Amino acid sequence: MPLQKEIKTQLIQEYQKHPTDTGSTEVQISILTTRIKQLTEHLKINKHDESSRRGLLIMVGRRRRLMNYLRRKDYVKYLDLVQKLQLRKLK
């Protein structure tokens, strides 16, 4: 269940660093977050869809690794992204 092209393009434009940036850490995390939200809604309806559940767990792990990388490399960008995407409650 991939993202619609319009949604993905909008996310890339919102989080890109320069006009040709499509794969920076921030862009990847925002796309994964949107896909995770969509898949979570799908799994609320289809509780026995184990293939999608496995895909969801893989995406969550990938996003976690990217978030850890961003936190190590640029903590200010990490905090900004967490706040924009509303991923964690910060103190």
PyMOL Python script that loads the backbone (N, CA, C, O; Angstrom):
from pymol import cmd

cmd.read_pdbstr("""\
ATOM      1  N   MET A   1       0.844  -1.160   0.000  1.00  0.00           N
ATOM      2  CA  MET A   1       0.000   0.000   0.000  1.00  0.00           C
ATOM      3  C   MET A   1       0.906   1.246   0.000  1.00  0.00           C
ATOM      4  O   MET A   1       1.127   1.853   1.048  1.00  0.00           O
ATOM      5  N   PRO A   2       1.424   1.619  -1.165  1.00  0.00           N
ATOM      6  CA  PRO A   2       2.334   2.770  -1.234  1.00  0.00           C
ATOM      7  C   PRO A   2       1.591   4.095  -1.076  1.00  0.00           C
ATOM      8  O   PRO A   2       0.367   4.166  -1.189  1.00  0.00           O
ATOM      9  N   LEU A   3       2.368   5.131  -0.813  1.00  0.00           N
ATOM     10  CA  LEU A   3       1.793   6.461  -0.682  1.00  0.00           C
ATOM     11  C   LEU A   3       1.359   6.975  -2.042  1.00  0.00           C
ATOM     12  O   LEU A   3       1.942   6.621  -3.066  1.00  0.00           O
ATOM     13  N   GLN A   4       0.334   7.811  -2.046  1.00  0.00           N
ATOM     14  CA  GLN A   4      -0.071   8.441  -3.291  1.00  0.00           C
ATOM     15  C   GLN A   4       1.018   9.413  -3.711  1.00  0.00           C
ATOM     16  O   GLN A   4       1.697  10.004  -2.872  1.00  0.00           O
ATOM     17  N   LYS A   5       1.177   9.570  -5.011  1.00  0.00           N
ATOM     18  CA  LYS A   5       2.257  10.383  -5.537  1.00  0.00           C
ATOM     19  C   LYS A   5       2.169  11.832  -5.055  1.00  0.00           C
ATOM     20  O   LYS A   5       3.194  12.454  -4.776  1.00  0.00           O
ATOM     21  N   GLU A   6       0.957  12.369  -4.957  1.00  0.00           N
ATOM     22  CA  GLU A   6       0.786  13.758  -4.531  1.00  0.00           C
ATOM     23  C   GLU A   6       1.242  13.953  -3.077  1.00  0.00           C
ATOM     24  O   GLU A   6       1.895  14.943  -2.748  1.00  0.00           O
ATOM     25  N   ILE A   7       0.888  13.004  -2.230  1.00  0.00           N
ATOM     26  CA  ILE A   7       1.264  13.089  -0.818  1.00  0.00           C
ATOM     27  C   ILE A   7       2.778  12.995  -0.670  1.00  0.00           C
ATOM     28  O   ILE A   7       3.382  13.757   0.085  1.00  0.00           O
ATOM     29  N   LYS A   8       3.384  12.062  -1.389  1.00  0.00           N
ATOM     30  CA  LYS A   8       4.832  11.876  -1.308  1.00  0.00           C
ATOM     31  C   LYS A   8       5.561  13.116  -1.817  1.00  0.00           C
ATOM     32  O   LYS A   8       6.535  13.556  -1.206  1.00  0.00           O
ATOM     33  N   THR A   9       5.100  13.680  -2.927  1.00  0.00           N
ATOM     34  CA  THR A   9       5.715  14.891  -3.471  1.00  0.00           C
ATOM     35  C   THR A   9       5.599  16.047  -2.487  1.00  0.00           C
ATOM     36  O   THR A   9       6.539  16.823  -2.317  1.00  0.00           O
ATOM     37  N   GLN A  10       4.449  16.158  -1.845  1.00  0.00           N
ATOM     38  CA  GLN A  10       4.239  17.227  -0.866  1.00  0.00           C
ATOM     39  C   GLN A  10       5.193  17.067   0.327  1.00  0.00           C
ATOM     40  O   GLN A  10       5.763  18.048   0.803  1.00  0.00           O
ATOM     41  N   LEU A  11       5.363  15.842   0.800  1.00  0.00           N
ATOM     42  CA  LEU A  11       6.284  15.592   1.915  1.00  0.00           C
ATOM     43  C   LEU A  11       7.720  15.923   1.529  1.00  0.00           C
ATOM     44  O   LEU A  11       8.458  16.514   2.316  1.00  0.00           O
ATOM     45  N   ILE A  12       8.113  15.541   0.320  1.00  0.00           N
ATOM     46  CA  ILE A  12       9.471  15.814  -0.132  1.00  0.00           C
ATOM     47  C   ILE A  12       9.702  17.318  -0.203  1.00  0.00           C
ATOM     48  O   ILE A  12      10.744  17.807   0.234  1.00  0.00           O
ATOM     49  N   GLN A  13       8.744  18.050  -0.748  1.00  0.00           N
ATOM     50  CA  GLN A  13       8.891  19.505  -0.858  1.00  0.00           C
ATOM     51  C   GLN A  13       8.951  20.166   0.509  1.00  0.00           C
ATOM     52  O   GLN A  13       9.660  21.157   0.686  1.00  0.00           O
ATOM     53  N   GLU A  14       8.227  19.639   1.464  1.00  0.00           N
ATOM     54  CA  GLU A  14       8.188  20.241   2.792  1.00  0.00           C
ATOM     55  C   GLU A  14       9.487  20.035   3.572  1.00  0.00           C
ATOM     56  O   GLU A  14       9.915  20.928   4.304  1.00  0.00           O
ATOM     57  N   TYR A  15      10.117  18.870   3.422  1.00  0.00           N
ATOM     58  CA  TYR A  15      11.267  18.529   4.257  1.00  0.00           C
ATOM     59  C   TYR A  15      12.611  18.546   3.524  1.00  0.00           C
ATOM     60  O   TYR A  15      13.639  18.272   4.143  1.00  0.00           O
ATOM     61  N   GLN A  16      12.634  18.854   2.245  1.00  0.00           N
ATOM     62  CA  GLN A  16      13.898  18.815   1.518  1.00  0.00           C
ATOM     63  C   GLN A  16      14.814  19.968   1.895  1.00  0.00           C
ATOM     64  O   GLN A  16      14.362  21.036   2.309  1.00  0.00           O
ATOM     65  N   LYS A  17      16.120  19.727   1.740  1.00  0.00           N
ATOM     66  CA  LYS A  17      17.128  20.730   2.091  1.00  0.00           C
ATOM     67  C   LYS A  17      17.412  21.654   0.909  1.00  0.00           C
ATOM     68  O   LYS A  17      17.662  22.846   1.089  1.00  0.00           O
ATOM     69  N   HIS A  18      17.372  21.095  -0.299  1.00  0.00           N
ATOM     70  CA  HIS A  18      17.591  21.872  -1.523  1.00  0.00           C
ATOM     71  C   HIS A  18      16.658  21.324  -2.599  1.00  0.00           C
ATOM     72  O   HIS A  18      16.085  20.251  -2.408  1.00  0.00           O
ATOM     73  N   PRO A  19      16.487  22.010  -3.706  1.00  0.00           N
ATOM     74  CA  PRO A  19      15.470  21.626  -4.703  1.00  0.00           C
ATOM     75  C   PRO A  19      15.554  20.207  -5.253  1.00  0.00           C
ATOM     76  O   PRO A  19      14.530  19.655  -5.653  1.00  0.00           O
ATOM     77  N   THR A  20      16.728  19.604  -5.286  1.00  0.00           N
ATOM     78  CA  THR A  20      16.828  18.250  -5.838  1.00  0.00           C
ATOM     79  C   THR A  20      16.937  17.173  -4.756  1.00  0.00           C
ATOM     80  O   THR A  20      17.200  16.012  -5.069  1.00  0.00           O
ATOM     81  N   ASP A  21      16.742  17.537  -3.513  1.00  0.00           N
ATOM     82  CA  ASP A  21      16.870  16.604  -2.396  1.00  0.00           C
ATOM     83  C   ASP A  21      15.626  15.729  -2.290  1.00  0.00           C
ATOM     84  O   ASP A  21      14.525  16.229  -2.059  1.00  0.00           O
ATOM     85  N   THR A  22      15.808  14.428  -2.459  1.00  0.00           N
ATOM     86  CA  THR A  22      14.684  13.506  -2.302  1.00  0.00           C
ATOM     87  C   THR A  22      14.985  12.391  -1.318  1.00  0.00           C
ATOM     88  O   THR A  22      14.111  11.573  -1.032  1.00  0.00           O
ATOM     89  N   GLY A  23      16.211  12.338  -0.791  1.00  0.00           N
ATOM     90  CA  GLY A  23      16.557  11.205   0.053  1.00  0.00           C
ATOM     91  C   GLY A  23      17.266  11.555   1.332  1.00  0.00           C
ATOM     92  O   GLY A  23      17.892  10.686   1.938  1.00  0.00           O
ATOM     93  N   SER A  24      17.192  12.799   1.768  1.00  0.00           N
ATOM     94  CA  SER A  24      17.852  13.146   3.024  1.00  0.00           C
ATOM     95  C   SER A  24      17.143  12.437   4.179  1.00  0.00           C
ATOM     96  O   SER A  24      16.039  11.914   4.026  1.00  0.00           O
ATOM     97  N   THR A  25      17.784  12.434   5.301  1.00  0.00           N
ATOM     98  CA  THR A  25      17.249  11.732   6.464  1.00  0.00           C
ATOM     99  C   THR A  25      15.871  12.266   6.844  1.00  0.00           C
ATOM    100  O   THR A  25      14.964  11.490   7.146  1.00  0.00           O
ATOM    101  N   GLU A  26      15.712  13.590   6.831  1.00  0.00           N
ATOM    102  CA  GLU A  26      14.434  14.186   7.217  1.00  0.00           C
ATOM    103  C   GLU A  26      13.312  13.763   6.269  1.00  0.00           C
ATOM    104  O   GLU A  26      12.200  13.469   6.707  1.00  0.00           O
ATOM    105  N   VAL A  27      13.610  13.733   4.966  1.00  0.00           N
ATOM    106  CA  VAL A  27      12.613  13.327   3.979  1.00  0.00           C
ATOM    107  C   VAL A  27      12.235  11.865   4.188  1.00  0.00           C
ATOM    108  O   VAL A  27      11.053  11.520   4.171  1.00  0.00           O
ATOM    109  N   GLN A  28      13.225  11.011   4.383  1.00  0.00           N
ATOM    110  CA  GLN A  28      12.953   9.587   4.573  1.00  0.00           C
ATOM    111  C   GLN A  28      12.105   9.348   5.824  1.00  0.00           C
ATOM    112  O   GLN A  28      11.180   8.536   5.802  1.00  0.00           O
ATOM    113  N   ILE A  29      12.416  10.050   6.907  1.00  0.00           N
ATOM    114  CA  ILE A  29      11.664   9.874   8.147  1.00  0.00           C
ATOM    115  C   ILE A  29      10.225  10.344   7.971  1.00  0.00           C
ATOM    116  O   ILE A  29       9.302   9.692   8.459  1.00  0.00           O
ATOM    117  N   SER A  30      10.021  11.459   7.284  1.00  0.00           N
ATOM    118  CA  SER A  30       8.655  11.963   7.100  1.00  0.00           C
ATOM    119  C   SER A  30       7.825  11.022   6.239  1.00  0.00           C
ATOM    120  O   SER A  30       6.647  10.804   6.519  1.00  0.00           O
ATOM    121  N   ILE A  31       8.428  10.464   5.195  1.00  0.00           N
ATOM    122  CA  ILE A  31       7.709   9.513   4.339  1.00  0.00           C
ATOM    123  C   ILE A  31       7.377   8.240   5.121  1.00  0.00           C
ATOM    124  O   ILE A  31       6.258   7.734   5.040  1.00  0.00           O
ATOM    125  N   LEU A  32       8.341   7.731   5.870  1.00  0.00           N
ATOM    126  CA  LEU A  32       8.091   6.526   6.673  1.00  0.00           C
ATOM    127  C   LEU A  32       7.007   6.773   7.715  1.00  0.00           C
ATOM    128  O   LEU A  32       6.172   5.900   7.953  1.00  0.00           O
ATOM    129  N   THR A  33       7.008   7.946   8.337  1.00  0.00           N
ATOM    130  CA  THR A  33       6.006   8.249   9.351  1.00  0.00           C
ATOM    131  C   THR A  33       4.610   8.244   8.748  1.00  0.00           C
ATOM    132  O   THR A  33       3.674   7.718   9.351  1.00  0.00           O
ATOM    133  N   THR A  34       4.464   8.823   7.567  1.00  0.00           N
ATOM    134  CA  THR A  34       3.160   8.852   6.905  1.00  0.00           C
ATOM    135  C   THR A  34       2.711   7.443   6.529  1.00  0.00           C
ATOM    136  O   THR A  34       1.542   7.098   6.699  1.00  0.00           O
ATOM    137  N   ARG A  35       3.634   6.631   6.019  1.00  0.00           N
ATOM    138  CA  ARG A  35       3.289   5.254   5.670  1.00  0.00           C
ATOM    139  C   ARG A  35       2.917   4.445   6.908  1.00  0.00           C
ATOM    140  O   ARG A  35       2.002   3.624   6.863  1.00  0.00           O
ATOM    141  N   ILE A  36       3.621   4.673   8.008  1.00  0.00           N
ATOM    142  CA  ILE A  36       3.333   3.963   9.256  1.00  0.00           C
ATOM    143  C   ILE A  36       1.936   4.321   9.748  1.00  0.00           C
ATOM    144  O   ILE A  36       1.194   3.446  10.195  1.00  0.00           O
ATOM    145  N   LYS A  37       1.576   5.587   9.671  1.00  0.00           N
ATOM    146  CA  LYS A  37       0.234   6.004  10.097  1.00  0.00           C
ATOM    147  C   LYS A  37      -0.843   5.347   9.237  1.00  0.00           C
ATOM    148  O   LYS A  37      -1.857   4.883   9.758  1.00  0.00           O
ATOM    149  N   GLN A  38      -0.624   5.307   7.912  1.00  0.00           N
ATOM    150  CA  GLN A  38      -1.593   4.672   7.015  1.00  0.00           C
ATOM    151  C   GLN A  38      -1.734   3.187   7.314  1.00  0.00           C
ATOM    152  O   GLN A  38      -2.845   2.660   7.375  1.00  0.00           O
ATOM    153  N   LEU A  39      -0.611   2.521   7.497  1.00  0.00           N
ATOM    154  CA  LEU A  39      -0.636   1.086   7.740  1.00  0.00           C
ATOM    155  C   LEU A  39      -1.252   0.765   9.097  1.00  0.00           C
ATOM    156  O   LEU A  39      -1.899  -0.271   9.253  1.00  0.00           O
ATOM    157  N   THR A  40      -1.060   1.633  10.066  1.00  0.00           N
ATOM    158  CA  THR A  40      -1.668   1.434  11.380  1.00  0.00           C
ATOM    159  C   THR A  40      -3.185   1.486  11.270  1.00  0.00           C
ATOM    160  O   THR A  40      -3.886   0.677  11.878  1.00  0.00           O
ATOM    161  N   GLU A  41      -3.686   2.436  10.498  1.00  0.00           N
ATOM    162  CA  GLU A  41      -5.136   2.521  10.284  1.00  0.00           C
ATOM    163  C   GLU A  41      -5.655   1.275   9.567  1.00  0.00           C
ATOM    164  O   GLU A  41      -6.727   0.768   9.897  1.00  0.00           O
ATOM    165  N   HIS A  42      -4.898   0.784   8.591  1.00  0.00           N
ATOM    166  CA  HIS A  42      -5.289  -0.424   7.869  1.00  0.00           C
ATOM    167  C   HIS A  42      -5.367  -1.617   8.819  1.00  0.00           C
ATOM    168  O   HIS A  42      -6.286  -2.431   8.735  1.00  0.00           O
ATOM    169  N   LEU A  43      -4.390  -1.709   9.724  1.00  0.00           N
ATOM    170  CA  LEU A  43      -4.354  -2.851  10.629  1.00  0.00           C
ATOM    171  C   LEU A  43      -5.421  -2.776  11.719  1.00  0.00           C
ATOM    172  O   LEU A  43      -5.776  -3.800  12.303  1.00  0.00           O
ATOM    173  N   LYS A  44      -5.936  -1.586  12.001  1.00  0.00           N
ATOM    174  CA  LYS A  44      -7.043  -1.487  12.949  1.00  0.00           C
ATOM    175  C   LYS A  44      -8.288  -2.152  12.377  1.00  0.00           C
ATOM    176  O   LYS A  44      -9.092  -2.725  13.113  1.00  0.00           O
ATOM    177  N   ILE A  45      -8.441  -2.073  11.065  1.00  0.00           N
ATOM    178  CA  ILE A  45      -9.601  -2.679  10.402  1.00  0.00           C
ATOM    179  C   ILE A  45      -9.353  -4.158  10.122  1.00  0.00           C
ATOM    180  O   ILE A  45     -10.229  -4.993  10.348  1.00  0.00           O
ATOM    181  N   ASN A  46      -8.150  -4.482   9.628  1.00  0.00           N
ATOM    182  CA  ASN A  46      -7.797  -5.845   9.236  1.00  0.00           C
ATOM    183  C   ASN A  46      -6.831  -6.433  10.253  1.00  0.00           C
ATOM    184  O   ASN A  46      -5.619  -6.436  10.036  1.00  0.00           O
ATOM    185  N   LYS A  47      -7.358  -6.924  11.348  1.00  0.00           N
ATOM    186  CA  LYS A  47      -6.540  -7.358  12.474  1.00  0.00           C
ATOM    187  C   LYS A  47      -5.675  -8.581  12.175  1.00  0.00           C
ATOM    188  O   LYS A  47      -4.658  -8.778  12.839  1.00  0.00           O
ATOM    189  N   HIS A  48      -6.043  -9.398  11.210  1.00  0.00           N
ATOM    190  CA  HIS A  48      -5.319 -10.641  10.960  1.00  0.00           C
ATOM    191  C   HIS A  48      -4.378 -10.546   9.765  1.00  0.00           C
ATOM    192  O   HIS A  48      -3.914 -11.575   9.273  1.00  0.00           O
ATOM    193  N   ASP A  49      -4.090  -9.362   9.294  1.00  0.00           N
ATOM    194  CA  ASP A  49      -3.199  -9.165   8.154  1.00  0.00           C
ATOM    195  C   ASP A  49      -1.752  -9.185   8.644  1.00  0.00           C
ATOM    196  O   ASP A  49      -1.156  -8.139   8.901  1.00  0.00           O
ATOM    197  N   GLU A  50      -1.199 -10.387   8.768  1.00  0.00           N
ATOM    198  CA  GLU A  50       0.133 -10.556   9.346  1.00  0.00           C
ATOM    199  C   GLU A  50       1.231 -10.056   8.421  1.00  0.00           C
ATOM    200  O   GLU A  50       2.266  -9.597   8.904  1.00  0.00           O
ATOM    201  N   SER A  51       1.044 -10.128   7.113  1.00  0.00           N
ATOM    202  CA  SER A  51       2.058  -9.629   6.177  1.00  0.00           C
ATOM    203  C   SER A  51       2.242  -8.131   6.333  1.00  0.00           C
ATOM    204  O   SER A  51       3.368  -7.635   6.357  1.00  0.00           O
ATOM    205  N   SER A  52       1.142  -7.416   6.437  1.00  0.00           N
ATOM    206  CA  SER A  52       1.220  -5.971   6.612  1.00  0.00           C
ATOM    207  C   SER A  52       1.792  -5.620   7.982  1.00  0.00           C
ATOM    208  O   SER A  52       2.512  -4.631   8.118  1.00  0.00           O
ATOM    209  N   ARG A  53       1.480  -6.414   8.985  1.00  0.00           N
ATOM    210  CA  ARG A  53       2.016  -6.170  10.324  1.00  0.00           C
ATOM    211  C   ARG A  53       3.547  -6.303  10.313  1.00  0.00           C
ATOM    212  O   ARG A  53       4.252  -5.518  10.948  1.00  0.00           O
ATOM    213  N   ARG A  54       4.041  -7.295   9.593  1.00  0.00           N
ATOM    214  CA  ARG A  54       5.491  -7.475   9.477  1.00  0.00           C
ATOM    215  C   ARG A  54       6.123  -6.294   8.753  1.00  0.00           C
ATOM    216  O   ARG A  54       7.177  -5.803   9.157  1.00  0.00           O
ATOM    217  N   GLY A  55       5.479  -5.842   7.684  1.00  0.00           N
ATOM    218  CA  GLY A  55       5.975  -4.678   6.960  1.00  0.00           C
ATOM    219  C   GLY A  55       5.988  -3.440   7.844  1.00  0.00           C
ATOM    220  O   GLY A  55       6.905  -2.622   7.765  1.00  0.00           O
ATOM    221  N   LEU A  56       4.970  -3.305   8.684  1.00  0.00           N
ATOM    222  CA  LEU A  56       4.894  -2.175   9.606  1.00  0.00           C
ATOM    223  C   LEU A  56       6.065  -2.211  10.595  1.00  0.00           C
ATOM    224  O   LEU A  56       6.696  -1.186  10.852  1.00  0.00           O
ATOM    225  N   LEU A  57       6.343  -3.369  11.133  1.00  0.00           N
ATOM    226  CA  LEU A  57       7.447  -3.497  12.087  1.00  0.00           C
ATOM    227  C   LEU A  57       8.794  -3.175  11.435  1.00  0.00           C
ATOM    228  O   LEU A  57       9.666  -2.575  12.063  1.00  0.00           O
ATOM    229  N   ILE A  58       8.956  -3.576  10.177  1.00  0.00           N
ATOM    230  CA  ILE A  58      10.183  -3.272   9.453  1.00  0.00           C
ATOM    231  C   ILE A  58      10.316  -1.762   9.258  1.00  0.00           C
ATOM    232  O   ILE A  58      11.397  -1.201   9.435  1.00  0.00           O
ATOM    233  N   MET A  59       9.207  -1.106   8.891  1.00  0.00           N
ATOM    234  CA  MET A  59       9.234   0.352   8.691  1.00  0.00           C
ATOM    235  C   MET A  59       9.522   1.086   9.995  1.00  0.00           C
ATOM    236  O   MET A  59      10.273   2.062  10.009  1.00  0.00           O
ATOM    237  N   VAL A  60       8.933   0.624  11.081  1.00  0.00           N
ATOM    238  CA  VAL A  60       9.165   1.265  12.382  1.00  0.00           C
ATOM    239  C   VAL A  60      10.638   1.139  12.763  1.00  0.00           C
ATOM    240  O   VAL A  60      11.229   2.093  13.269  1.00  0.00           O
ATOM    241  N   GLY A  61      11.229  -0.019  12.528  1.00  0.00           N
ATOM    242  CA  GLY A  61      12.646  -0.215  12.821  1.00  0.00           C
ATOM    243  C   GLY A  61      13.534   0.664  11.964  1.00  0.00           C
ATOM    244  O   GLY A  61      14.518   1.220  12.451  1.00  0.00           O
ATOM    245  N   ARG A  62      13.195   0.792  10.694  1.00  0.00           N
ATOM    246  CA  ARG A  62      13.974   1.636   9.799  1.00  0.00           C
ATOM    247  C   ARG A  62      13.896   3.098  10.231  1.00  0.00           C
ATOM    248  O   ARG A  62      14.901   3.809  10.231  1.00  0.00           O
ATOM    249  N   ARG A  63      12.683   3.542  10.603  1.00  0.00           N
ATOM    250  CA  ARG A  63      12.523   4.924  11.055  1.00  0.00           C
ATOM    251  C   ARG A  63      13.292   5.160  12.353  1.00  0.00           C
ATOM    252  O   ARG A  63      13.889   6.221  12.536  1.00  0.00           O
ATOM    253  N   ARG A  64      13.278   4.190  13.242  1.00  0.00           N
ATOM    254  CA  ARG A  64      14.004   4.322  14.509  1.00  0.00           C
ATOM    255  C   ARG A  64      15.503   4.473  14.266  1.00  0.00           C
ATOM    256  O   ARG A  64      16.157   5.301  14.899  1.00  0.00           O
ATOM    257  N   ARG A  65      16.047   3.671  13.347  1.00  0.00           N
ATOM    258  CA  ARG A  65      17.477   3.778  13.032  1.00  0.00           C
ATOM    259  C   ARG A  65      17.802   5.132  12.412  1.00  0.00           C
ATOM    260  O   ARG A  65      18.827   5.731  12.739  1.00  0.00           O
ATOM    261  N   LEU A  66      16.942   5.618  11.522  1.00  0.00           N
ATOM    262  CA  LEU A  66      17.166   6.936  10.927  1.00  0.00           C
ATOM    263  C   LEU A  66      17.077   8.038  11.976  1.00  0.00           C
ATOM    264  O   LEU A  66      17.847   8.997  11.937  1.00  0.00           O
ATOM    265  N   MET A  67      16.143   7.906  12.912  1.00  0.00           N
ATOM    266  CA  MET A  67      16.008   8.900  13.980  1.00  0.00           C
ATOM    267  C   MET A  67      17.241   8.895  14.878  1.00  0.00           C
ATOM    268  O   MET A  67      17.716   9.958  15.278  1.00  0.00           O
ATOM    269  N   ASN A  68      17.765   7.715  15.200  1.00  0.00           N
ATOM    270  CA  ASN A  68      18.984   7.634  16.010  1.00  0.00           C
ATOM    271  C   ASN A  68      20.159   8.280  15.287  1.00  0.00           C
ATOM    272  O   ASN A  68      20.961   8.981  15.903  1.00  0.00           O
ATOM    273  N   TYR A  69      20.262   8.046  13.992  1.00  0.00           N
ATOM    274  CA  TYR A  69      21.328   8.652  13.194  1.00  0.00           C
ATOM    275  C   TYR A  69      21.209  10.175  13.216  1.00  0.00           C
ATOM    276  O   TYR A  69      22.197  10.875  13.439  1.00  0.00           O
ATOM    277  N   LEU A  70      20.008  10.681  12.984  1.00  0.00           N
ATOM    278  CA  LEU A  70      19.798  12.134  12.967  1.00  0.00           C
ATOM    279  C   LEU A  70      20.083  12.733  14.345  1.00  0.00           C
ATOM    280  O   LEU A  70      20.650  13.822  14.440  1.00  0.00           O
ATOM    281  N   ARG A  71      19.700  12.039  15.399  1.00  0.00           N
ATOM    282  CA  ARG A  71      19.955  12.536  16.749  1.00  0.00           C
ATOM    283  C   ARG A  71      21.455  12.643  17.016  1.00  0.00           C
ATOM    284  O   ARG A  71      21.907  13.599  17.646  1.00  0.00           O
ATOM    285  N   ARG A  72      22.230  11.664  16.538  1.00  0.00           N
ATOM    286  CA  ARG A  72      23.683  11.715  16.712  1.00  0.00           C
ATOM    287  C   ARG A  72      24.324  12.821  15.883  1.00  0.00           C
ATOM    288  O   ARG A  72      25.227  13.507  16.361  1.00  0.00           O
ATOM    289  N   LYS A  73      23.867  13.001  14.640  1.00  0.00           N
ATOM    290  CA  LYS A  73      24.524  13.919  13.720  1.00  0.00           C
ATOM    291  C   LYS A  73      24.118  15.379  13.936  1.00  0.00           C
ATOM    292  O   LYS A  73      24.970  16.266  13.910  1.00  0.00           O
ATOM    293  N   ASP A  74      22.818  15.636  14.151  1.00  0.00           N
ATOM    294  CA  ASP A  74      22.359  17.019  14.288  1.00  0.00           C
ATOM    295  C   ASP A  74      21.158  17.042  15.228  1.00  0.00           C
ATOM    296  O   ASP A  74      20.016  16.861  14.805  1.00  0.00           O
ATOM    297  N   TYR A  75      21.436  17.266  16.502  1.00  0.00           N
ATOM    298  CA  TYR A  75      20.405  17.168  17.532  1.00  0.00           C
ATOM    299  C   TYR A  75      19.315  18.226  17.361  1.00  0.00           C
ATOM    300  O   TYR A  75      18.151  17.964  17.662  1.00  0.00           O
ATOM    301  N   VAL A  76      19.676  19.411  16.884  1.00  0.00           N
ATOM    302  CA  VAL A  76      18.686  20.484  16.701  1.00  0.00           C
ATOM    303  C   VAL A  76      17.683  20.099  15.618  1.00  0.00           C
ATOM    304  O   VAL A  76      16.480  20.294  15.791  1.00  0.00           O
ATOM    305  N   LYS A  77      18.171  19.550  14.496  1.00  0.00           N
ATOM    306  CA  LYS A  77      17.273  19.097  13.425  1.00  0.00           C
ATOM    307  C   LYS A  77      16.393  17.948  13.920  1.00  0.00           C
ATOM    308  O   LYS A  77      15.217  17.857  13.568  1.00  0.00           O
ATOM    309  N   TYR A  78      16.973  17.083  14.732  1.00  0.00           N
ATOM    310  CA  TYR A  78      16.221  15.967  15.301  1.00  0.00           C
ATOM    311  C   TYR A  78      15.049  16.482  16.133  1.00  0.00           C
ATOM    312  O   TYR A  78      13.919  16.022  15.968  1.00  0.00           O
ATOM    313  N   LEU A  79      15.313  17.431  17.023  1.00  0.00           N
ATOM    314  CA  LEU A  79      14.249  17.982  17.861  1.00  0.00           C
ATOM    315  C   LEU A  79      13.184  18.674  17.034  1.00  0.00           C
ATOM    316  O   LEU A  79      11.992  18.554  17.317  1.00  0.00           O
ATOM    317  N   ASP A  80      13.618  19.406  15.998  1.00  0.00           N
ATOM    318  CA  ASP A  80      12.673  20.093  15.126  1.00  0.00           C
ATOM    319  C   ASP A  80      11.780  19.095  14.391  1.00  0.00           C
ATOM    320  O   ASP A  80      10.571  19.300  14.285  1.00  0.00           O
ATOM    321  N   LEU A  81      12.377  18.016  13.884  1.00  0.00           N
ATOM    322  CA  LEU A  81      11.615  17.005  13.149  1.00  0.00           C
ATOM    323  C   LEU A  81      10.635  16.270  14.059  1.00  0.00           C
ATOM    324  O   LEU A  81       9.500  16.004  13.663  1.00  0.00           O
ATOM    325  N   VAL A  82      11.066  15.944  15.268  1.00  0.00           N
ATOM    326  CA  VAL A  82      10.190  15.270  16.229  1.00  0.00           C
ATOM    327  C   VAL A  82       8.974  16.151  16.537  1.00  0.00           C
ATOM    328  O   VAL A  82       7.849  15.665  16.648  1.00  0.00           O
ATOM    329  N   GLN A  83       9.223  17.436  16.669  1.00  0.00           N
ATOM    330  CA  GLN A  83       8.128  18.360  16.967  1.00  0.00           C
ATOM    331  C   GLN A  83       7.181  18.490  15.772  1.00  0.00           C
ATOM    332  O   GLN A  83       5.963  18.487  15.948  1.00  0.00           O
ATOM    333  N   LYS A  84       7.733  18.605  14.547  1.00  0.00           N
ATOM    334  CA  LYS A  84       6.904  18.745  13.351  1.00  0.00           C
ATOM    335  C   LYS A  84       6.030  17.509  13.119  1.00  0.00           C
ATOM    336  O   LYS A  84       4.848  17.619  12.796  1.00  0.00           O
ATOM    337  N   LEU A  85       6.636  16.335  13.289  1.00  0.00           N
ATOM    338  CA  LEU A  85       5.920  15.084  13.026  1.00  0.00           C
ATOM    339  C   LEU A  85       5.145  14.577  14.233  1.00  0.00           C
ATOM    340  O   LEU A  85       4.410  13.593  14.135  1.00  0.00           O
ATOM    341  N   GLN A  86       5.304  15.238  15.359  1.00  0.00           N
ATOM    342  CA  GLN A  86       4.637  14.860  16.613  1.00  0.00           C
ATOM    343  C   GLN A  86       4.885  13.397  16.956  1.00  0.00           C
ATOM    344  O   GLN A  86       3.954  12.629  17.195  1.00  0.00           O
ATOM    345  N   LEU A  87       6.169  13.030  16.976  1.00  0.00           N
ATOM    346  CA  LEU A  87       6.522  11.631  17.240  1.00  0.00           C
ATOM    347  C   LEU A  87       6.659  11.323  18.718  1.00  0.00           C
ATOM    348  O   LEU A  87       6.235  10.262  19.176  1.00  0.00           O
ATOM    349  N   ARG A  88       7.251  12.247  19.471  1.00  0.00           N
ATOM    350  CA  ARG A  88       7.457  11.998  20.895  1.00  0.00           C
ATOM    351  C   ARG A  88       7.056  13.215  21.674  1.00  0.00           C
ATOM    352  O   ARG A  88       7.025  14.329  21.150  1.00  0.00           O
ATOM    353  N   LYS A  89       6.750  12.995  22.924  1.00  0.00           N
ATOM    354  CA  LYS A  89       6.471  14.127  23.814  1.00  0.00           C
ATOM    355  C   LYS A  89       7.780  14.557  24.433  1.00  0.00           C
ATOM    356  O   LYS A  89       8.403  13.800  25.178  1.00  0.00           O
ATOM    357  N   LEU A  90       8.197  15.768  24.129  1.00  0.00           N
ATOM    358  CA  LEU A  90       9.449  16.278  24.662  1.00  0.00           C
ATOM    359  C   LEU A  90       9.196  17.037  25.951  1.00  0.00           C
ATOM    360  O   LEU A  90       8.128  17.620  26.139  1.00  0.00           O
ATOM    361  N   LYS A  91      10.163  17.028  26.823  1.00  0.00           N
ATOM    362  CA  LYS A  91      10.036  17.697  28.117  1.00  0.00           C
ATOM    363  C   LYS A  91      10.238  19.187  27.976  1.00  0.00           C
ATOM    364  O   LYS A  91      10.167  19.916  28.966  1.00  0.00           O
TER     365      LYS A  91
END
""", "prot")
cmd.dss("prot")
cmd.show_as("cartoon", "prot")
cmd.util.cbc("prot")
cmd.orient("prot")
